[in-house]
Amino acid sequence: MTDLWDEWERITRFLESARVAFARERATWESLGLVATNETTITARRDQVTYTTGLTDHLRAIADEEILHGAVLVNTYALTQWAAAEHLGTEIKFQQGIETWGEKLLVANDRTWDTVRGGLAGIAEAAVARNAFAHGVRQIDEATANRLERAGARPRTVGSSINLTYAQLRGHRLRLRSLLHQGGLG
């Protein structure tokens, strides 16, 4: 399944190159010694579209890497779902969650959650983070807390925030990749 891993690498390159570009952009503005205000505006023109924003808002946007992390996690998770469905050759009922279709993938390759990095708990945490960014609800609700508890993940308080640092994103992607490998797609 070369297409799977080519796409995985494409997503990884996008993540790392975007992080480099954001860091370079921040460093460029810092090197100018300007006092960042929204009275100072920047304008970009590309593909017949003009975008103008205040410098403060621009710097705030490129410092907010959590949106980038969320986009990468959503794409990685979607790729994982697609690959599982293709590999199993059946209609997977995705509404059942990764706990169900991931187990089908593992059983088909004579594996268990114990062989997956982070186990069922880690996969459930990845799914919760993915859902937070895919659906825009970044707080633990009762159903999510129960889902994590059923999977054996660390308890989370209802109302607590769901964040996504670079280290967390890497961990979730490693777990998803491990699921694919253990499910026979390595």
Helices and strands as residue ranges (DSSP letters): H 2-31, E 41-46, E 49-54, H 55-63, H 65-88, G 94-96, H 98-108, G 113-115, H 119-135, H 142-151, H 166-180, I 181-185
